[in-house]
Amino acid sequence: MPYSSGFANIAEYLARQRLGALSKEFEKASLEIEKGATVREALENIAKRCNSRIVERMCMLLSQGFEAGTSMSLVFRETAEDLIETRTILRERSAVLAVQKLTLLFAGALLVPLVLGLLAGMVNDFDFQGFGELGVGLGEKERLSLMQAAQLSNQVYIIEYAIIASLFAAFIDSDLKKSIIYALALLPASSISYFIASAL
């Protein structure tokens, strides 16, 4: 747009373009300005109708630029650049959180139970009788009770990990109700992985 373009002209131009919801919103803003609304009021109405933080930020930047007397062509360009940068940051953040969520779920369902199960199976296969004959270490009963306590601790840890991973994954999704769904999937998967690994 030309450097001297006013807000009303730019809003009218955007309203005529085929930009979907954006054109409709600027068409409404243009009509509001024609009926006597201020630019600030028209932009505030756009923000209220859209109920979006990104749109609210856009409207705030446009309103501040207009009130500061800056060229609206420049204000629109800088606002667009700000929105593109914001969207890029949000996409990167979403990608990082998605990787964290998948890592947690994978570890909760397979990795942690497999490692603990393999270790438990290896310890069970050890022959401790030689130590008993030498008078070193625990007796048969004490060793058996210790192994049972260790297996119970492993299972409790796996359940705790699955619940915590489910809560964190649901928190990433911004929906804590999903933690129940994640837990219902993780708990049986982790238990099966543990028992299979310990039997190997």
Residue pairs with C-beta under 8 A, 6 or more apart in sequence:
1 9
1 10
1 13
1 72
1 73
1 76
2 73
3 71
3 73
3 74
4 71
4 73
5 71
5 72
5 73
6 72
7 33
7 39
7 62
7 66
7 72
8 30
8 33
8 34
8 39
10 72
10 73
10 76
11 26
11 29
11 30
11 33
11 42
12 26
12 30
14 22
14 23
14 26
15 23
15 24
15 26
15 27
15 29
15 30
16 23
17 23
21 50
25 46
25 49
25 50
26 46
28 42
28 45
28 46
28 49
29 42
29 43
29 45
29 46
30 42
32 41
32 42
32 45
33 39
33 42
37 45
39 62
39 63
39 66
40 63
40 66
40 67
43 59
43 60
43 62
43 63
44 59
44 63
46 55
46 59
47 55
47 56
47 59
47 60
50 56
54 83
54 86
54 87
57 82
57 83
57 86
58 79
58 82
58 83
61 75
61 78
61 79
61 82
62 72
62 75
62 76
62 79
65 72
65 74
65 75
65 78
65 79
66 72
66 75
97 172
98 172
100 172
101 168
101 169
101 172
101 173
104 165
104 168
104 169
105 165
105 169
105 182
105 186
107 161
107 165
108 161
108 162
108 165
108 166
108 186
108 190
109 162
109 185
109 186
109 189
109 190
109 193
110 189
110 190
110 193
112 157
112 158
112 161
112 190
113 158
113 190
113 191
113 193
113 194
113 197
114 193
114 194
114 197
115 197
116 154
116 157
116 158
116 194
116 197
117 154
117 193
117 194
117 195
117 196
117 197
117 198
117 199
117 200
118 197
118 198
118 200
120 150
120 151
120 154
120 194
120 197
120 198
121 197
121 198
121 199
121 200
123 147
123 150
124 147
124 198
128 137
128 143
131 137
132 139
132 140
137 143
138 146
151 198
154 194
155 191
155 194
158 190
158 191
158 194
159 187
159 190
161 190
162 183
162 186
162 187
162 190
163 183
163 187
165 182
165 186
166 179
166 180
166 182
166 183
166 186
167 176
167 179
169 178
169 179
169 182
170 176
170 177
170 178
170 179
170 182
171 179
